[in-house]
Amino acid sequence: MREEIKKSKTFIILVIIISYIFGFSVYFLRNYFALSQTFFSIFSIFYMYIPFFIVVIVEKYIYKGSLKGLGLYLKWDKFILISILFPIIVTFLSNFLSLLFKDISINSQYFKLYFMVLLVLQVIIVGSTINALVALGEEIGWRGYLVNNLIHKGFLKASFIIGFVWGIWHLPLILMGLNYPESKYIGIFMMILFTILLSPIMVYISLKSKSIINASIFHGVMNSIGGLHFILLKGGTDLTKGITGVPGLIILFILNLILLPIFLKFEKELKNIS
């Protein structure tokens, strides 16, 4: 157990340091050079794979261990369906809750049945394939390596730690305008709350299915549909609408309360196994 704690600390310290060095280098470079959107796309993909690279460094070269047991296989079960549908449903609920906020309305130009159907189909296809593959770099670190080394602390505590680390890891990206282009500094704290609230369901899915591929699909679909509010809603700010805004935090908080009995039961099951 002591070695697991050491591995966790080493991983967290290295992933934050390396990610920040790389991320802030690009952040400051963009002030001097006209960096294209293609460059930022490549940068984002590489940034998302830093957790994977750190897992290899920590496990293989620092602790001379094995990369087995990370759950790198696809298991066809109900959790794949949950991983696809959960982000879509939560995102739409968050967008509709956004309408309760002042000066926010539906953009009727896009809120049409055929457009919504095509959008959802695109989200499912792209989110569960290309985006899931990109998200796998993160998930190997968060729901793979960290879960394996922190789960002895208990399901809820491990989920909170992973969610917090996942949140602060986004700092350079948030400062570059990811998710909160209008409110970058407040957006840092919003992202941390968002990842903490999202973490339990993703940890639960990966542990119950024994596969981080499902968490990668969940992550990929969420990334595909997370910016829906930018086209579906008019008015408001990036803090008052969408899944990453206050409405999304409210929806996720409520869902965590609803799922809490399931999480507590699962935590007892894990203790009995250990």
Stockholm file with secondary structure:
# STOCKHOLM 1.0

chainA/1-274         MREEIKKSKTFIILVIIISYIFGFSVYFLRNYFALSQTFFSIFSIFYMYIPFFIVVIVEKYIYKGSLKGLGLYLKWDKFILISILFPIIVTFLSNFLSLLFKDISINSQYFKLYFMVLLVLQVIIVGSTINALVALGEEIGWRGYLVNNLIHKGFLKASFIIGFVWGIWHLPLILMGLNYPESKYIGIFMMILFTILLSPIMVYISLKSKSIINASIFHGVMNSIGGLHFILLKGGTDLTKGITGVPGLIILFILNLILLPIFLKFEKELKNIS
#=GR chainA/1-274 SS CHHHHHHHHHHHHHHHHHHHHHHHHHHHHTTTSCCCHHHHHHHHHHHHTHHHHHHHIIIIIISCCCCTTSCCSCCCSHHHHHHHHHHHHHHHHHHHHHTTSTTCEECTTTCCHHHHHHHHHHHHHHHTTHHHHHHHHHHIIIIIIIHHHHGGGCHHHHHHHHHHHHHHHTHHHHHTTSSCTTCHHHHHHHHHHHHHHHHHHHHHHHHHHTCHHHHHHHHHHHHHHTTTHHHHEESSCTTTSSTTSHHHHHHHHHHHHHHHHHHHHHHHHHHHHC
#=GC SS_cons         CHHHHHHHHHHHHHHHHHHHHHHHHHHHHTTTSCCCHHHHHHHHHHHHTHHHHHHHIIIIIISCCCCTTSCCSCCCSHHHHHHHHHHHHHHHHHHHHHTTSTTCEECTTTCCHHHHHHHHHHHHHHHTTHHHHHHHHHHIIIIIIIHHHHGGGCHHHHHHHHHHHHHHHTHHHHHTTSSCTTCHHHHHHHHHHHHHHHHHHHHHHHHHHTCHHHHHHHHHHHHHHTTTHHHHEESSCTTTSSTTSHHHHHHHHHHHHHHHHHHHHHHHHHHHHC
//
